[in-house]
């Protein structure tokens, strides 16, 4: 799966094929062909299999959003999220892939996050008129902006290790969450 994500992140849909995935993974083409009916199924399984940041529901909402922001930032800044980002970049030419990606990855994540935010709103942690979807989308946009514009070295660790963000990045992400949630820094 990692080989499929790596190839897609580097080449996009136009350069994504079984032979390249097999070469990147160091396996035979037959091994890939036997498991997947087509390249789209392989790509969507690879993107769905990678764990993405998830909003926790076991802590105060501001803490949960800061932790989510840090995890999502590390995911994109470290490079693991490039394949996921590429789906959006390729969408104009290959909208069917984005549609399936939305159904399998984005919508479940959004539904979960909105549910967590709605419970926090119902518990009085957020203003009663808060748009939970808008909060999550705004935080997602801030994360993406910072991840794509940050210098290398703001994240250490790999997909299999605990990530370590530099303190300035954590502070900036915390400020973004506070500004979006409260309209000011706390």
PLY file of the C-alpha trace (Angstrom):
ply
format ascii 1.0
element vertex 186
property float x
property float y
property float z
element edge 185
property int vertex1
property int vertex2
end_header
0.00 0.00 0.00
2.81 2.38 0.84
4.34 1.82 -2.62
1.03 2.76 -4.25
0.78 5.96 -2.20
4.41 6.84 -2.90
4.05 6.36 -6.65
0.77 8.27 -6.80
2.16 11.16 -4.73
5.11 11.41 -7.09
3.46 10.76 -10.48
-0.25 11.47 -10.09
-2.92 9.45 -11.83
-1.30 9.83 -15.25
1.78 7.95 -14.00
0.04 5.47 -11.71
0.07 1.88 -12.99
0.50 -1.66 -11.69
4.01 -2.00 -13.09
5.23 1.11 -11.28
3.60 0.06 -8.02
5.16 -3.41 -8.31
8.58 -1.91 -9.03
8.30 0.53 -6.12
7.18 -2.29 -3.79
9.79 -4.72 -5.04
7.22 -7.37 -5.99
6.08 -8.94 -9.24
3.39 -7.34 -11.39
1.39 -10.56 -11.03
1.25 -10.07 -7.27
-0.41 -6.70 -7.79
-2.68 -7.85 -10.65
-4.01 -10.77 -8.59
-5.14 -8.53 -5.75
-6.79 -5.66 -7.63
-9.14 -5.53 -10.61
-7.78 -2.16 -11.75
-5.49 0.70 -10.80
-8.32 2.80 -9.37
-9.26 0.07 -6.88
-5.62 -0.23 -5.84
-5.23 3.52 -5.36
-8.44 3.91 -3.38
-7.56 0.98 -1.12
-4.09 2.45 -0.57
-5.49 5.88 0.32
-8.19 4.39 2.54
-5.72 2.13 4.35
-3.50 4.97 5.50
-4.60 6.26 8.85
-5.35 9.95 8.88
-5.69 12.24 11.88
-8.97 11.78 13.71
-10.62 14.19 16.14
-10.66 12.62 19.62
-13.85 12.64 21.66
-12.29 11.91 25.05
-11.01 15.35 26.07
-12.07 19.01 26.08
-12.79 20.14 22.52
-10.02 22.75 22.34
-7.44 20.16 23.44
-8.86 17.65 20.96
-8.70 20.16 18.11
-5.12 21.18 18.93
-4.07 17.51 19.01
-5.89 16.92 15.71
-4.23 19.98 14.16
-0.78 18.80 15.24
-1.38 15.25 13.95
-2.79 16.45 10.63
0.00 19.00 10.22
2.63 16.30 10.77
0.87 14.01 8.29
1.02 16.59 5.50
4.30 18.30 6.38
6.09 14.97 6.71
4.98 14.02 3.21
2.66 11.12 3.98
-0.34 13.19 2.99
0.96 14.12 -0.48
-0.93 11.26 -2.12
-4.14 12.43 -0.46
-3.49 15.97 -1.63
-2.75 14.73 -5.15
-6.30 13.36 -5.44
-7.56 16.94 -5.22
-4.98 18.21 -7.71
-5.95 15.50 -10.21
-9.71 16.00 -9.70
-10.30 18.20 -12.72
-9.13 15.43 -15.06
-10.19 12.45 -12.93
-13.29 13.48 -10.94
-14.41 9.88 -10.38
-11.35 9.20 -8.23
-12.02 12.25 -6.07
-15.66 11.22 -5.71
-14.72 7.75 -4.48
-12.04 9.21 -2.21
-14.62 11.56 -0.73
-17.00 8.69 -0.04
-14.38 6.41 1.50
-12.09 8.84 3.35
-13.29 12.44 3.60
-16.98 12.04 4.40
-16.50 9.53 7.24
-13.82 11.77 8.75
-16.03 14.85 8.42
-19.08 13.07 9.88
-17.06 11.90 12.86
-15.53 15.33 13.50
-18.84 17.16 13.17
-20.39 14.67 15.60
-17.63 15.32 18.15
-18.04 19.08 17.72
-21.83 18.86 18.02
-21.52 16.96 21.30
-19.09 19.62 22.54
-21.56 22.32 21.51
-24.40 20.47 23.27
-22.20 20.21 26.39
-21.64 23.99 26.37
-18.00 23.95 25.22
-18.92 25.88 22.06
-21.33 28.72 21.40
-24.86 27.36 20.78
-24.92 28.81 17.25
-21.55 27.37 16.21
-21.46 25.75 12.78
-19.53 22.59 13.58
-18.82 21.81 9.92
-17.47 25.33 9.37
-15.20 25.04 12.42
-13.74 21.76 11.19
-13.29 23.05 7.64
-11.63 26.26 8.86
-9.20 24.34 11.04
-8.50 21.94 8.18
-7.73 24.87 5.88
-5.39 26.45 8.43
-3.59 23.13 8.91
-3.15 22.64 5.18
-1.87 26.19 4.68
0.73 25.83 7.43
1.80 22.35 6.34
2.33 23.39 2.73
4.11 26.64 3.59
6.29 25.48 6.49
10.01 24.92 6.09
11.34 21.40 6.34
12.52 20.47 9.79
9.29 21.39 11.57
8.47 17.68 11.93
10.68 14.81 12.99
9.71 11.16 12.90
8.26 8.87 10.30
4.87 7.32 9.70
5.76 4.54 12.15
7.16 6.79 14.90
5.65 9.36 17.19
5.86 12.74 15.56
7.57 15.63 17.22
6.62 19.14 16.13
8.79 22.09 16.94
7.31 24.31 19.70
6.73 27.26 17.35
4.56 25.09 15.10
2.53 23.77 18.03
2.06 27.33 19.29
0.91 28.53 15.85
-1.55 25.65 15.44
-2.88 26.28 18.96
-3.40 29.95 18.08
-5.29 28.98 14.93
-7.59 26.65 16.88
-8.22 29.28 19.57
-8.90 32.01 17.02
-11.37 29.83 15.13
-13.10 28.53 18.27
-13.19 31.70 20.35
-12.54 34.56 17.95
-9.44 35.42 19.98
-6.39 33.89 21.62
-6.72 32.61 25.16
0 1
1 2
2 3
3 4
4 5
5 6
6 7
7 8
8 9
9 10
10 11
11 12
12 13
13 14
14 15
15 16
16 17
17 18
18 19
19 20
20 21
21 22
22 23
23 24
24 25
25 26
26 27
27 28
28 29
29 30
30 31
31 32
32 33
33 34
34 35
35 36
36 37
37 38
38 39
39 40
40 41
41 42
42 43
43 44
44 45
45 46
46 47
47 48
48 49
49 50
50 51
51 52
52 53
53 54
54 55
55 56
56 57
57 58
58 59
59 60
60 61
61 62
62 63
63 64
64 65
65 66
66 67
67 68
68 69
69 70
70 71
71 72
72 73
73 74
74 75
75 76
76 77
77 78
78 79
79 80
80 81
81 82
82 83
83 84
84 85
85 86
86 87
87 88
88 89
89 90
90 91
91 92
92 93
93 94
94 95
95 96
96 97
97 98
98 99
99 100
100 101
101 102
102 103
103 104
104 105
105 106
106 107
107 108
108 109
109 110
110 111
111 112
112 113
113 114
114 115
115 116
116 117
117 118
118 119
119 120
120 121
121 122
122 123
123 124
124 125
125 126
126 127
127 128
128 129
129 130
130 131
131 132
132 133
133 134
134 135
135 136
136 137
137 138
138 139
139 140
140 141
141 142
142 143
143 144
144 145
145 146
146 147
147 148
148 149
149 150
150 151
151 152
152 153
153 154
154 155
155 156
156 157
157 158
158 159
159 160
160 161
161 162
162 163
163 164
164 165
165 166
166 167
167 168
168 169
169 170
170 171
171 172
172 173
173 174
174 175
175 176
176 177
177 178
178 179
179 180
180 181
181 182
182 183
183 184
184 185
